[in-house]
Amino acid sequence: MSTTSHNLAAPGTPGRVCGTTGLHVCFDAQRFIKLNAVSGIVFLLLGGIAALLLALTRWQTVHLLPVDWFYRILTFHGLNMLIFWILFFEVAILYFACTTPLNARLYSKKVAWLSFALMLVGALMTDYIILKGQADVMMTSYLPLLAHPVFYLGIILVAVGTLIGVFNFFATLYVAKRDKAYTGSMPIVTFGALAAAIIAVVTLLHGAVVMIPTFTYSMGWTAEPDPIWYRLIWWGLGHQSQQVNVCAMVSVWYLLTHIVLGSRPINEAVCRSAFVLYILFINLASAHHLLVDPAVGATWKIWNTSYAMYLAVLASMVHGFTVPAGVEIAMREKGYTSGIFGWVTALPWKNPAFSGTALSVVIFGFLGGITGVTLGTQQINIIAHNTLRIPGHFHVTVVGGTTLAFMALAYYVIPLIFQRDFIWRGLARVQPWLFGLGITLLAFGMSFAGSMGVSRRSYDIDAQGVYGPAAHLWLGVLGIGGVLAFLSLLIFVVLCVGTLFFGQKIEGRPMADWGTPRALAGTTPGSLAHDHYATKGTMVLTLVFLACFVVYYFANWKALADVWPVR
């Protein structure tokens, strides 16, 4: 990685070029990528500690926390893991995507400072008031539950700060285009980040609409908002924020497979169209939290679950095919052409950036995708909605998918931005696998316990007296998975922080190689993008995915028939 300075698109804006990836780094953007990424990792650690406490409490044999602290930590965990960690890291990704791939300068340092300050102050305010015991309302904070005004003010500041960061991203894209910092079309990673930013604006505006009146009510300035209205609008914030994650995660997939393997989308126009489908339809996926809500009409529920949702699912299926297909083509072009899956065994599985990406694709697609589409079916939602199956689903999408992808990104971004090689590289190679295993076990425990009727957000199932040993067994699996996931998260934080302080400095040299497959001797470079047989391995994996989906989907209909007999 070279440290030689040169001017980027804007005169007088210094930067450098990475000798390994060839990527350009704007020094101004670098500062705020560091600040937001490090802050995100801190909140990830806080949320992870809370997750461990919750897992050991839901594990009935351990049952660690008292009831008041269970709901307090549940609130703390949800906001830190699903909101603060994700938003800080996504702002870092936005600053990276609008500068580095475009060879561009950051629009405004002052705006970036304002964004970061508001987000940090707001997150700390919210966490403080939760731990003080004045906001035991869980992440949804449904009215008429009421928290201290500082709780709502903190969330508002985080939302406003994030919005300011998003608009700094938009302004940077405009400046890059105006200054002709790049030629041709926008890179796919930046286009995906743009889609995420557009959805973020819609999401955060929902947050403003619902949180500001709730804050004024908590201060005694206005009347209580309608709880039904609150519930409907809140999911425009709560669930749509996870759709921002999906766009950012997919962008990371494209970026890392390209950096590690030289992979390219087999049809970039189709991939861009899939991101547009996200913008238009993925926000409607929040409806699966409202399918049992009497305030939402049946006509809209049917339209949503029968048509709108599947257009968003189509987008995910496009990305779920094009990413591994691009990887397969890249490997076959390197000469790894034996059989259907010869290219799979040659992949750099010891590279944590790649293994984290691959696990993210598999866990998000096979576990999160299959369960998500099923839970989005109105009839099945009736028996699943308030059970542990719901958090079982979103733990494999948000944690197993998004968080794992962001962890994978860190293994390249930290050397790129902080210019230090990772310490304890052997431990880093194991970390994504341990995290993926832990999250999978945790999600399995939640999902199977939920299938037995165990409710979500329930402190003590023994008090209900209706669950047998099998439910307790799966809650034990949940606890073991939570412990493994936390240990892996702790390893990740130690690796990142240790690298910042003790990693070997990169001084005008490439970063240490994680292990990238090279082209076999005698291989002639060429493009297999239009060879129908070049993706035969991906086609087989796709058929396996569809078979798993069919089996799981109809198993759920069988479960529905057992409790809702048709005569």
C-alpha positions as CSV (number, residue, x, y, z in Angstrom):
1,M,0.0,0.0,0.0
2,S,1.6,3.2,-1.1
3,T,1.6,6.3,1.0
4,T,2.5,8.6,-1.8
5,S,0.2,11.6,-1.9
6,H,-1.5,12.9,-4.9
7,N,-4.4,15.1,-5.6
8,L,-7.8,13.6,-6.2
9,A,-10.5,15.1,-8.2
10,A,-10.7,18.3,-6.3
11,P,-7.5,20.5,-6.4
12,G,-5.7,20.5,-3.1
13,T,-7.4,17.4,-1.7
14,P,-4.7,14.9,-0.8
15,G,-5.0,11.2,-0.9
16,R,-3.1,8.0,-1.6
17,V,-3.3,4.8,-3.6
18,C,-3.3,1.3,-2.1
19,G,-0.6,-0.8,-3.6
20,T,-2.6,-4.0,-3.1
21,T,-6.1,-3.1,-4.2
22,G,-5.4,-0.1,-6.4
23,L,-8.1,1.8,-4.5
24,H,-7.8,5.6,-3.9
25,V,-8.2,6.9,-0.4
26,C,-9.2,10.5,0.3
27,F,-7.5,11.7,3.5
28,D,-10.6,13.6,4.6
29,A,-12.9,10.7,4.1
30,Q,-10.3,8.4,5.8
31,R,-10.7,10.3,9.1
32,F,-14.5,9.9,9.2
33,I,-14.4,6.3,8.0
34,K,-12.1,5.7,11.0
35,L,-14.3,7.5,13.5
36,N,-17.6,5.9,12.4
37,A,-16.2,2.4,12.0
38,V,-14.4,2.4,15.4
39,S,-17.6,3.9,17.1
40,G,-19.6,1.2,15.4
41,I,-17.3,-1.6,16.7
42,V,-17.6,-0.2,20.3
43,F,-21.4,-0.3,20.1
44,L,-21.2,-3.8,18.6
45,L,-19.2,-4.9,21.7
46,L,-21.8,-3.3,24.0
47,G,-24.6,-5.0,22.2
48,G,-22.7,-8.2,22.2
49,I,-22.3,-8.2,25.9
50,A,-26.0,-7.6,26.3
51,A,-26.7,-10.4,23.9
52,L,-24.6,-12.8,26.0
53,L,-26.6,-11.8,29.1
54,L,-29.9,-12.3,27.3
55,A,-28.9,-15.7,25.9
56,L,-27.8,-16.9,29.4
57,T,-31.2,-15.7,30.7
58,R,-33.3,-17.4,28.0
59,W,-31.3,-20.6,28.7
60,Q,-33.7,-21.7,31.4
61,T,-31.1,-23.8,33.2
62,V,-28.9,-20.7,33.8
63,H,-31.6,-18.0,33.9
64,L,-29.0,-15.3,34.7
65,L,-30.8,-12.0,35.0
66,P,-33.7,-10.9,37.2
67,V,-36.8,-9.9,35.4
68,D,-36.3,-6.1,35.5
69,W,-32.8,-6.3,34.2
70,F,-33.8,-8.8,31.5
71,Y,-36.1,-6.2,29.8
72,R,-33.6,-3.4,30.5
73,I,-30.8,-5.3,28.7
74,L,-33.2,-6.4,26.0
75,T,-33.9,-2.7,25.2
76,F,-30.1,-2.0,25.4
77,H,-29.2,-4.9,23.1
78,G,-31.8,-4.1,20.4
79,L,-30.8,-0.5,20.1
80,N,-27.0,-1.1,20.2
81,M,-27.0,-4.1,17.8
82,L,-29.8,-3.2,15.4
83,I,-29.4,0.6,15.3
84,F,-26.2,2.1,16.7
85,W,-23.6,-0.5,15.5
86,I,-25.2,-0.8,12.1
87,L,-25.7,2.9,11.5
88,F,-22.2,4.0,12.4
89,F,-20.6,1.3,10.3
90,E,-23.0,2.1,7.4
91,V,-22.0,5.8,7.5
92,A,-18.4,4.6,7.3
93,I,-19.3,2.5,4.2
94,L,-21.1,5.4,2.6
95,Y,-18.1,7.7,3.0
96,F,-15.9,4.9,1.6
97,A,-18.2,4.2,-1.4
98,C,-18.6,7.8,-2.4
99,T,-14.9,8.6,-2.4
100,T,-12.6,5.6,-2.8
101,P,-14.2,3.8,-5.8
102,L,-14.8,7.2,-7.5
103,N,-11.4,8.7,-6.9
104,A,-13.3,11.6,-5.3
105,R,-13.1,14.0,-2.4
106,L,-15.5,14.2,0.6
107,Y,-17.9,17.1,0.1
108,S,-17.6,18.6,3.6
109,K,-15.5,17.9,6.7
110,K,-17.7,20.2,8.8
111,V,-20.9,18.3,7.8
112,A,-19.2,15.0,8.6
113,W,-18.2,16.3,12.0
114,L,-21.7,17.4,12.7
115,S,-23.1,14.1,11.6
116,F,-20.7,12.1,13.8
117,A,-21.1,14.3,16.9
118,L,-25.0,14.1,16.8
119,M,-24.9,10.4,16.3
120,L,-22.4,9.8,19.1
121,V,-24.1,12.1,21.6
122,G,-27.5,10.7,20.8
123,A,-26.4,7.0,21.2
124,L,-24.6,7.7,24.5
125,M,-27.7,9.6,25.8
126,T,-29.9,6.7,24.9
127,D,-27.7,4.0,26.4
128,Y,-27.2,6.0,29.6
129,I,-31.0,6.4,30.2
130,I,-31.6,2.8,29.5
131,L,-29.0,1.5,31.9
132,K,-30.3,4.0,34.5
133,G,-33.6,2.1,34.4
134,Q,-35.7,4.8,32.9
135,A,-36.4,3.2,29.5
136,D,-37.5,-0.4,30.0
137,V,-39.7,-0.3,27.0
138,M,-37.7,-2.6,24.6
139,M,-36.6,-1.4,21.2
140,T,-40.1,-1.0,19.8
141,S,-41.1,1.2,22.8
142,Y,-44.8,0.7,21.9
143,L,-47.2,3.3,23.5
144,P,-48.7,3.5,26.1
145,L,-45.3,2.3,27.4
146,L,-43.4,5.5,28.1
147,A,-39.7,6.1,28.6
148,H,-37.8,9.2,29.9
149,P,-37.7,12.0,27.3
150,V,-33.9,11.6,27.0
151,F,-34.5,8.2,25.4
152,Y,-36.5,9.6,22.5
153,L,-34.3,12.7,22.2
154,G,-31.2,10.4,21.9
155,I,-32.8,8.4,19.1
156,I,-33.8,11.6,17.3
157,L,-30.3,12.9,17.5
158,V,-28.9,9.6,16.1
159,A,-31.5,9.8,13.2
160,V,-30.7,13.4,12.4
161,G,-27.0,12.8,12.5
162,T,-27.3,9.8,10.2
163,L,-29.5,11.9,7.8
164,I,-26.8,14.6,7.7
165,G,-24.2,11.9,6.9
166,V,-26.4,10.6,4.1
167,F,-26.8,14.0,2.6
168,N,-23.0,14.5,2.8
169,F,-22.8,11.2,0.8
170,F,-25.3,12.6,-1.8
171,A,-23.3,15.8,-2.1
172,T,-20.1,13.9,-2.6
173,L,-21.6,11.9,-5.4
174,Y,-22.7,15.2,-7.1
175,V,-19.2,16.8,-6.7
176,A,-17.6,13.6,-8.0
177,K,-19.8,13.7,-11.1
178,R,-19.3,17.5,-11.6
179,D,-15.6,17.3,-11.2
180,K,-15.4,14.3,-13.5
181,A,-13.6,12.3,-10.8
182,Y,-14.5,9.1,-12.6
183,T,-15.6,8.1,-16.1
184,G,-18.3,5.7,-17.2
185,S,-21.1,4.5,-15.0
186,M,-21.1,4.5,-11.2
187,P,-19.3,1.3,-9.8
188,I,-21.8,-1.3,-8.6
189,V,-20.6,-0.9,-4.9
190,T,-21.4,2.8,-5.0
191,F,-24.7,2.2,-6.8
192,G,-25.7,-0.2,-4.0
193,A,-24.6,2.3,-1.4
194,L,-26.8,4.9,-3.2
195,A,-29.8,2.5,-3.0
196,A,-29.1,2.0,0.7
197,A,-28.9,5.8,1.2
198,I,-32.2,6.4,-0.5
199,I,-33.9,3.8,1.6
200,A,-32.2,5.3,4.7
201,V,-33.8,8.7,4.0
202,V,-37.3,7.2,3.9
203,T,-36.5,5.1,7.0
204,L,-35.2,8.0,9.1
205,L,-38.1,10.3,8.0
206,H,-40.4,7.6,9.4
207,G,-38.4,7.8,12.6
208,A,-38.8,11.6,12.8
209,V,-42.5,11.3,12.2
210,V,-43.0,8.8,15.1
211,M,-40.3,9.9,17.6
212,I,-40.8,13.6,17.6
213,P,-44.4,13.5,18.7
214,T,-43.6,10.8,21.3
215,F,-40.8,13.0,22.6
216,T,-43.0,16.0,23.0
217,Y,-45.6,13.8,24.7
218,S,-43.0,12.5,27.1
219,M,-42.2,16.1,28.0
220,G,-45.8,16.9,28.6
221,W,-46.1,19.3,25.7
222,T,-48.6,17.5,23.6
223,A,-51.3,14.8,23.9
224,E,-50.5,11.1,23.8
225,P,-50.1,9.9,20.1
226,D,-52.5,7.2,19.0
227,P,-50.9,3.8,19.9
228,I,-52.3,2.3,16.7
229,W,-50.8,5.1,14.6
230,Y,-47.5,4.8,16.5
231,R,-47.3,1.1,15.9
232,L,-47.8,1.4,12.1
233,I,-45.4,4.3,11.6
234,W,-42.7,2.8,13.9
235,W,-42.3,-0.2,11.7
236,G,-41.5,2.2,8.8
237,L,-38.4,2.9,11.0
238,G,-37.8,-0.4,12.7
239,H,-38.0,-2.8,9.8
240,Q,-36.9,-0.5,7.0
241,S,-33.7,0.2,8.8
242,Q,-32.9,-3.5,8.2
243,Q,-33.5,-3.0,4.5
244,V,-30.8,-0.4,4.5
245,N,-28.6,-3.1,5.9
246,V,-29.5,-5.5,3.1
247,C,-28.4,-3.0,0.4
248,A,-25.2,-2.2,2.2
249,M,-24.5,-5.9,2.8
250,V,-25.0,-6.8,-0.9
251,S,-22.7,-3.9,-1.9
252,V,-20.1,-5.4,0.4
253,W,-20.5,-8.8,-1.3
254,Y,-19.8,-7.3,-4.7
255,L,-16.8,-5.3,-3.3
256,L,-15.1,-8.1,-1.5
257,T,-15.5,-10.8,-4.1
258,H,-14.0,-8.3,-6.6
259,I,-11.1,-7.3,-4.4
260,V,-10.3,-10.9,-3.4
261,L,-11.0,-12.8,-6.6
262,G,-11.5,-10.2,-9.4
263,S,-15.1,-11.3,-9.6
264,R,-17.5,-9.2,-11.7
265,P,-21.3,-9.2,-12.0
266,I,-22.4,-11.4,-14.9
267,N,-24.9,-8.7,-15.9
268,E,-24.4,-5.4,-14.2
269,A,-27.6,-3.9,-15.7
270,V,-29.6,-6.7,-14.0
271,C,-27.8,-6.2,-10.7
272,R,-28.6,-2.4,-10.8
273,S,-32.2,-3.2,-11.6
274,A,-32.3,-5.4,-8.5
275,F,-31.2,-2.5,-6.4
276,V,-33.9,-0.4,-7.9
277,L,-36.4,-3.1,-6.9
278,Y,-35.1,-2.8,-3.4
279,I,-35.8,1.0,-3.4
280,L,-39.3,0.5,-4.8
281,F,-40.5,-2.5,-2.8
282,I,-38.3,-3.7,0.0
283,N,-39.8,-1.2,2.4
284,L,-43.1,-3.0,2.2
285,A,-41.5,-6.1,3.8
286,S,-42.1,-4.4,7.1
287,A,-45.6,-5.6,6.8
288,H,-44.9,-9.0,8.2
289,H,-44.8,-7.4,11.6
290,L,-48.3,-6.0,10.9
291,L,-50.0,-9.0,9.4
292,V,-51.8,-9.8,12.7
293,D,-52.5,-6.1,13.4
294,P,-56.3,-5.3,13.2
295,A,-55.5,-1.7,12.2
296,V,-54.3,-2.9,8.8
297,G,-56.9,-3.9,6.2
298,A,-57.1,-7.4,4.7
299,T,-56.9,-6.1,1.1
300,W,-53.6,-4.4,1.7
301,K,-52.2,-7.4,3.6
302,I,-53.1,-9.7,0.7
303,W,-51.6,-7.3,-1.9
304,N,-48.5,-6.9,0.1
305,T,-47.8,-10.6,0.8
306,S,-48.9,-11.9,-2.6
307,Y,-47.3,-9.3,-4.9
308,A,-45.2,-6.5,-3.4
309,M,-43.1,-8.7,-1.2
310,Y,-42.1,-11.0,-4.0
311,L,-40.7,-8.2,-6.1
312,A,-38.3,-7.4,-3.2
313,V,-37.6,-11.1,-2.9
314,L,-36.8,-11.2,-6.6
315,A,-34.1,-8.6,-6.1
316,S,-32.5,-10.7,-3.4
317,M,-32.6,-13.8,-5.5
318,V,-30.9,-11.9,-8.3
319,H,-28.0,-10.9,-6.0
320,G,-28.0,-14.3,-4.5
321,F,-27.3,-15.8,-7.9
322,T,-25.0,-13.2,-9.5
323,V,-22.6,-12.9,-6.6
324,P,-21.7,-16.7,-6.5
325,A,-22.0,-16.9,-10.3
326,G,-19.4,-14.1,-10.6
327,V,-17.2,-15.9,-8.2
328,E,-17.5,-19.2,-10.2
329,I,-16.7,-17.4,-13.4
330,A,-13.7,-15.7,-11.9
331,M,-12.3,-19.0,-10.6
332,R,-12.9,-20.9,-13.9
333,E,-11.1,-18.1,-15.7
334,K,-8.2,-18.8,-13.4
335,G,-8.1,-22.4,-14.6
336,Y,-10.1,-24.1,-11.8
337,T,-12.5,-25.9,-14.2
338,S,-12.6,-29.5,-13.0
339,G,-16.2,-30.8,-12.4
340,I,-19.1,-28.9,-11.1
341,F,-17.6,-27.8,-7.8
342,G,-13.8,-27.9,-8.5
343,W,-13.8,-24.2,-8.2
344,V,-15.3,-24.3,-4.8
345,T,-12.5,-26.3,-3.2
346,A,-10.0,-23.9,-4.6
347,L,-11.5,-20.8,-3.1
348,P,-9.5,-18.9,-0.4
349,W,-11.4,-20.3,2.6
350,K,-8.6,-19.2,5.0
351,N,-9.0,-15.6,3.9
352,P,-11.4,-14.1,6.6
353,A,-12.6,-11.4,4.2
354,F,-13.8,-14.1,1.7
355,S,-15.0,-16.7,4.2
356,G,-17.0,-14.0,6.1
357,T,-18.5,-12.9,2.8
358,A,-19.3,-16.5,1.7
359,L,-20.9,-17.3,5.1
360,S,-22.9,-14.1,5.0
361,V,-24.3,-15.1,1.6
362,V,-25.2,-18.6,2.7
363,I,-26.6,-17.7,6.2
364,F,-28.6,-14.8,4.8
365,G,-29.8,-16.7,1.8
366,F,-30.5,-20.2,3.0
367,L,-31.5,-19.4,6.6
368,G,-32.7,-15.8,6.6
369,G,-34.2,-15.8,3.1
370,I,-36.2,-19.0,3.4
371,T,-37.5,-18.2,6.8
372,G,-38.3,-14.5,5.9
373,V,-40.4,-15.4,2.9
374,T,-42.3,-18.0,4.9
375,L,-42.9,-15.6,7.8
376,G,-44.1,-13.0,5.2
377,T,-47.0,-15.3,4.3
378,Q,-50.1,-14.1,6.0
379,Q,-51.5,-17.4,7.1
380,I,-48.2,-18.8,8.5
381,N,-47.6,-15.5,10.2
382,I,-50.6,-16.1,12.4
383,I,-49.0,-19.0,14.2
384,A,-45.4,-17.6,14.2
385,H,-45.7,-13.9,14.8
386,N,-45.2,-13.5,18.5
387,T,-42.9,-16.5,18.9
388,L,-39.1,-16.8,19.0
389,R,-39.2,-17.7,15.3
390,I,-39.2,-14.0,14.5
391,P,-35.9,-13.1,16.3
392,G,-34.6,-16.4,15.0
393,H,-35.2,-15.1,11.5
394,F,-33.7,-11.6,11.9
395,H,-30.7,-12.9,13.8
396,V,-29.6,-14.8,10.7
397,T,-30.4,-11.9,8.4
398,V,-29.1,-8.9,10.4
399,V,-26.4,-10.7,12.4
400,G,-25.5,-13.7,10.3
401,G,-25.8,-11.7,7.1
402,T,-25.1,-8.0,7.7
403,T,-22.8,-8.1,10.7
404,L,-20.8,-11.0,9.3
405,A,-20.4,-9.1,6.0
406,F,-19.3,-6.0,7.8
407,M,-16.8,-8.0,9.8
408,A,-15.4,-9.4,6.6
409,L,-15.1,-5.9,5.2
410,A,-13.0,-4.9,8.2
411,Y,-10.3,-7.4,7.3
412,Y,-9.5,-5.3,4.2
413,V,-10.7,-1.8,5.2
414,I,-8.6,-1.7,8.4
415,P,-5.3,-2.3,6.5
416,L,-6.5,0.1,3.8
417,I,-7.6,3.0,6.0
418,F,-5.4,2.5,9.1
419,Q,-2.4,1.2,7.2
420,R,-1.6,-1.6,9.6
421,D,-1.5,-5.3,9.1
422,F,-3.7,-7.5,11.2
423,I,-2.3,-9.1,14.3
424,W,-2.8,-12.8,15.1
425,R,-3.8,-13.7,11.6
426,G,-4.4,-17.4,12.4
427,L,-7.1,-16.3,14.9
428,A,-8.6,-14.0,12.3
429,R,-9.0,-16.9,9.9
430,V,-11.0,-18.8,12.5
431,Q,-13.2,-15.9,13.7
432,P,-15.8,-15.8,10.8
433,W,-16.4,-19.5,11.1
434,L,-16.8,-19.4,14.9
435,F,-19.2,-16.4,14.6
436,G,-21.2,-18.1,11.8
437,L,-21.5,-21.3,13.8
438,G,-22.6,-19.4,16.9
439,I,-25.3,-17.4,15.1
440,T,-26.6,-20.4,13.3
441,L,-26.9,-22.4,16.6
442,L,-28.6,-19.4,18.3
443,A,-31.0,-18.9,15.4
444,F,-31.8,-22.6,15.3
445,G,-32.5,-22.6,19.0
446,M,-34.8,-19.6,18.7
447,S,-36.6,-21.0,15.6
448,F,-37.3,-24.5,16.9
449,A,-38.3,-23.2,20.3
450,G,-40.6,-20.7,18.6
451,S,-42.1,-23.6,16.5
452,M,-43.1,-25.1,19.8
453,G,-44.9,-21.9,20.8
454,V,-42.3,-20.3,23.0
455,S,-43.0,-16.6,22.9
456,R,-40.5,-13.9,22.1
457,R,-39.5,-11.4,24.8
458,S,-40.6,-13.9,27.5
459,Y,-38.6,-13.9,30.7
460,D,-39.6,-17.3,32.1
461,I,-41.3,-20.0,30.1
462,D,-41.6,-22.2,33.2
463,A,-44.1,-19.7,34.6
464,Q,-46.4,-20.5,31.7
465,G,-46.1,-24.2,32.5
466,V,-47.0,-25.5,29.0
467,Y,-43.6,-26.3,27.5
468,G,-41.9,-29.7,27.6
469,P,-38.2,-30.8,27.7
470,A,-37.8,-30.2,23.9
471,A,-38.4,-26.5,24.3
472,H,-35.9,-26.3,27.1
473,L,-33.4,-28.2,25.0
474,W,-33.6,-25.7,22.1
475,L,-33.3,-22.8,24.5
476,G,-30.1,-24.4,25.7
477,V,-28.9,-24.5,22.1
478,L,-29.8,-20.8,21.9
479,G,-27.6,-20.2,24.9
480,I,-24.6,-22.2,23.6
481,G,-24.9,-20.4,20.3
482,G,-25.0,-17.1,22.0
483,V,-21.8,-17.9,24.0
484,L,-20.0,-19.0,20.8
485,A,-21.1,-15.9,18.9
486,F,-20.1,-13.6,21.8
487,L,-16.6,-15.2,22.0
488,S,-16.2,-14.7,18.3
489,L,-17.4,-11.1,18.5
490,L,-14.9,-10.5,21.3
491,I,-12.1,-12.0,19.2
492,F,-13.1,-9.7,16.4
493,V,-13.0,-6.6,18.6
494,V,-9.6,-7.6,20.1
495,L,-8.2,-8.2,16.6
496,C,-9.4,-4.9,15.4
497,V,-8.3,-2.8,18.4
498,G,-5.1,-4.8,18.8
499,T,-4.3,-4.1,15.1
500,L,-4.9,-0.4,15.5
501,F,-2.3,-0.2,18.4
502,F,0.1,-3.1,17.6
503,G,-0.3,-4.0,14.0
504,Q,2.8,-3.7,11.8
505,K,2.8,-0.4,10.0
506,I,2.5,-0.5,6.2
507,E,5.1,1.9,4.8
508,G,5.0,2.0,1.1
509,R,4.4,-1.7,0.7
510,P,1.4,-3.9,-0.1
511,M,-0.7,-5.3,2.8
512,A,0.0,-8.8,3.9
513,D,-1.8,-11.3,1.7
514,W,-4.6,-13.3,3.2
515,G,-4.3,-15.9,0.5
516,T,-5.7,-15.2,-3.0
517,P,-6.0,-17.9,-5.7
518,R,-3.7,-17.3,-8.6
519,A,-4.4,-18.3,-12.2
520,L,-3.1,-21.8,-13.0
521,A,-0.1,-22.1,-15.3
522,G,-1.1,-22.1,-18.9
523,T,-4.4,-20.4,-18.3
524,T,-5.4,-18.0,-21.0
525,P,-7.2,-14.9,-19.7
526,G,-10.7,-14.5,-21.1
527,S,-14.3,-13.9,-20.3
528,L,-16.8,-16.7,-19.6
529,A,-19.6,-14.3,-18.7
530,H,-21.7,-15.5,-21.6
531,D,-20.8,-19.2,-21.4
532,H,-24.0,-21.0,-20.2
533,Y,-21.9,-23.8,-18.7
534,A,-19.6,-21.5,-16.8
535,T,-22.0,-21.2,-13.9
536,K,-23.2,-24.8,-13.7
537,G,-22.0,-25.1,-10.1
538,T,-24.1,-22.0,-9.1
539,M,-27.1,-23.4,-10.9
540,V,-26.9,-26.6,-8.9
541,L,-26.6,-24.6,-5.6
542,T,-29.6,-22.6,-6.7
543,L,-31.7,-25.7,-7.2
544,V,-30.6,-27.0,-3.8
545,F,-31.7,-23.6,-2.3
546,L,-35.1,-23.9,-4.0
547,A,-35.6,-27.5,-2.8
548,C,-34.8,-26.4,0.8
549,F,-37.3,-23.6,0.4
550,V,-40.1,-25.9,-0.9
551,V,-39.6,-28.4,1.9
552,Y,-39.5,-25.7,4.6
553,Y,-42.5,-23.8,3.1
554,F,-44.8,-26.8,3.0
555,A,-43.7,-28.0,6.4
556,N,-45.0,-24.8,7.7
557,W,-48.3,-25.3,5.9
558,K,-48.5,-28.7,7.6
559,A,-47.9,-27.0,10.9
560,L,-50.6,-24.5,10.1
561,A,-53.0,-27.3,9.2
562,D,-52.4,-28.9,12.6
563,V,-53.7,-25.9,14.5
564,W,-56.1,-24.6,11.9
565,P,-57.9,-27.6,10.4
566,V,-59.7,-27.1,7.1
567,R,-63.1,-28.9,6.9
